[in-house]
Amino acid sequence: MARFAVKTPTHHTTWDQMLDVWKTADEIDLFESAWNFDHFYPIRGDADGPCLEAWVTLSALAQATRRIRVGTMVNGMHFRHPAVVASMASSLDIVSGGRLELGLGAGWYELEADAYGIDLGTIGERMTRFEEGTEVIHLLLTQEHTDFDGDFFHLREARNEPKPIQAPRPPIVIGGRGEKRTLRLVARFASMWDALFIEEEKDEWLRLREVLWGHCEDVGRDPSEISCSSHLSVGPDADPAEVAARSAAMFDAGVDVVIFGFGAAHSGKTVAAIAEALSDVD
């Protein structure tokens, strides 16, 4: 069954534009989830442009919607201590009535990290932080007390109360393509793997999915428990029929969830028009 989601990057847009897209998607059962992203500087276009903060906007959007599942695609582990993320996730799951999808990633955008004096680190350091942080978040969301000793994080009898509504915890969504460490982390903890944009590289995505399945076998995980998603950019003058055809091709390749990226050029009207075109995609 085809599954669809919407995403509104928080750069080069306004709160009213994001709200319009999300409220429209919430009223259309075809869309199962809605996402923003976690950056402080725009990642495309003018880097001096506006960029709204992820968790503040996500909390507000959760309150402005009633049905659709909500998440950030994805939270950079270097921005916030994982214990803080766990507390925020529990609270937002409660505030949203159990609709949170917890997106996690290693982080990559050097411009904003350097500007703010945030230590992004080497690729190896980022991955170690990502692995440790994901495990810490999982433990705090599922256990009464957590002890942890890693290279980056150290916890002693740490508590996280109240727990989220979803049990044992909100689904974790991991974004990235690293074969050795990211995909193994997906196999250990994630309910969904996002491979970003696969439209022009389906063969490479299929190869990476095989790598993921190998990690699942290694850790004793059923690969069918992990959904695979990909982004699909919707241009300013996109033809809804063409968007539907492009998404159908991605489902034919084996993708489970197509996430439509709606930038500042779009409103709820675009979402409704594309939803109508998608009605025959299966």
N, C-alpha and C positions, 0 to 999 in steps of 0.2 A: 504494500500500500504506500502510495506517495505521501510524503510528509513535508510540510512547508513551514518556514519561519521567516520573520522579518528582522532586519538589523538596521539601526540608525547610528552610525558613527557620530560621536559628540563634537566633531570638529566642523568648522565652517557651517554651522547651522544655528538655529534658535530653539529655545525651549518649546515654543508654540508649535514649531514644525515637527519636532520629535513627538510631542504629545498627540498631534493630529494623526500621525502614522500609527502610533501605538493604540489609540482608542479605536481607530477604524479596524485594525487587525484584530483587536479583542472582540469585536462584534461579528467577525467572520470565522466560523468554526474551522475552516480550512487551515488556518494558521495555528500551529500548536504552541509556538514560543516566539518571544521577542527579545532582542539583544541590543545592548550598546557596546562600547569598547572602553578600554582602560588606558587612556593616555592623557598627558597634560599639555602637550604640544600637538598641533595637527601633524599627521603622518603623510599627508598628501597636500599639494598646493602650497600656499603661502604659510611657512612655518611660524610667521608672526600673527597668524589669524587666531580666532577664538576657539576654545576647546573646553567644553563643560566637563566637570568631574563625574566619574563613573558611578560611585556608590550613592552619591546624593541624588543624581538623576534617576538611578534605578529604583531607589526607595520611593521617590515621588511617583514614578511611572507605575510601580506596583500598586500604589494607592489609587491611581487613576484608572486602573483596569480591574476586571473582576474574574476573568476566566483564564486568559493566556498565561503560560508559564514565562518566567522572567529570568534574565541572566546577563552577565557581562562576558563578552567573547574577546579576549579572556583577561583575567586579572594578572598583572605582572607580579611575580613573587618578590621582586626586589623593592617594591614600593611600600609594603606593609609587613609587619611581623605576622607570621602565620597564626599566632594566638589571637591577635587582633582580628584577623580575617575570619577565624572560626567564630568569634563572638559576633561579628557583624553578620555573618551568614546565618547563625542561629536566630538573631533578632529579625533579619529581613525575611527569613522563612516564616516566622510567626506573623510579622506585619502583613505579609502577602497571603496568608492563609494556606501555607504549604505549597507555594508555587515556584520556589527558587531552584534554578539550575546554577551550580557553582562552577564557573569557568576559571581555569587555572593555566598559567603559562610561565615560562622561564623569564621572559622579558628580553627586549632586543634593541630598543630605540635609544641609541647613544646620545643623540642631541638633547633630549629632555633630561636624561640621567646626568649628563655632564653639566647642564645648566643649573640643575638643582643640587649638585654635589652628592648625588646618590651613586654609591659604588655598584655599578653593574657587574664589573668583574670580567674575567676571561670566560670563554665558552664553557670550559670545564667547571669553573667556579659557579657560573649561573646554573649549570645542570645539577651540581651538588646541592645548591641552595633550593632549587626546584624540587628535587627528590625529597630532601629533608622537610621542606615546608609542606608539601602535599601530605606526607605521612603525619606530621604534627597536626594539621587541620583534621585529617581523618580521625586521629585518636581523640582529639578534643571534642569532636562532634559525637563520638560514640561511647566514650568512657567517662566514668565519674572523676577519676584522677589520672593524670598523665605524667609520666617521667620520660624524658628524652635527652640523650646526649649525642650531639652531632658536631660537625665542624662549624656550622653557622648558628644552630639553635640549641638551647639548653633549658629544659623545663623540669621543675621539681614539684610534685604533687599539685600540678596545675589543674584548675577546674574551669569549666565553661558551662554556666547555667544562666538561663534555662536552655534545655536542649531544643533543637528545631522540631517542628511539627512532623516532618517526614522522617520515617524510621527505616533503617538505622540512622540515616542522614540524607540531606539533599543530594541528588545525583551530581557527581563530579564530571565536568566536561574538560578535556585537555586538548589544547591546540598545539600543533607543531608536527615536524616531520623527522626529527632525529631518530635514526634507526636503532641505535644501541641503547639509548637511555630514555628518550621521550616516549617511544612506542612501548618500551617495557613498563614505564610508569602508567601508560594507558591500560595495559593488560592488568596491572595490579589494582588500580583504583577507579578507573573511569567507566562511566555508563555511555559516554559518547566521545568519539575522536573526531576533531575537526582538522581537516587537511588544507584549510584556506581555499585557494582557487585551483580546481583540478580540470576545468573545462578544456584547456588546451594541452593537458598532459595526463590523459586518462591512463595510458599504459604505465607511467611512472607511479600513479596512484594505486593501480592494481598491484604493482610490485611491492609497494609499501604496505598494502593491506596484507599481503602474504607474510611480510616480516612481522606485522602485528600478530597475525594468527600463530606464528611460530613462538612469539613471546607468550601468548595465551597458553599454548601447550606447555611451555616451560614452567609457568606459575600455576597450572591447574585451573585455568579459567576457560569457560565456554565462550568462544568468539561471538556467538549469537547474542550474548548479553550486552555487546558493545555496538551501538549504532554508529554509523559513519556519516559525517556531514561535510558539505562543501558550500562555499560562498558562490553567489552568482550576482555580479554587479548589474544594476539596472541603470542604464544611461539616462540622461536628461530627457531625451526624446524617444525612449524605448517603445517599441511596438509590443503590446501585450501578447499578441499571438506569437511573435518571435521569442519573447521571454519564455512562454509556455513550451515552445519547441526546444529551446535550449535546456530547460529543466528536464524535459522528457528524456533527452539524450543522456543526461547525467544519471537519471534513474536506470536507464538501460545499461549504463556502465557498472551499476551496483551500489550507487550512493543511496543512503536511506533517507537523508534529510537535506533539502536544498534551502539555503538561507539567502534570502534576497536582500542585497544591500541597497538601502534607499538613502541617498544623500539629500542635501539641502534643496535640490531642484524638485523634490517630490512632496506630495501631500497625501492625505487619506484618499483622495480621488484616484491617485495612481494605484494605491494598494487595492482598492475596490475593482478597478479595471483589470488589473492583473489577476486577481482572484477569479473573476468571471472567465478569463481565458484559461485558467488552470483547471476548470471544472471537469475537463475531459482527460486530464493527465492521470495516469494510474501506474 
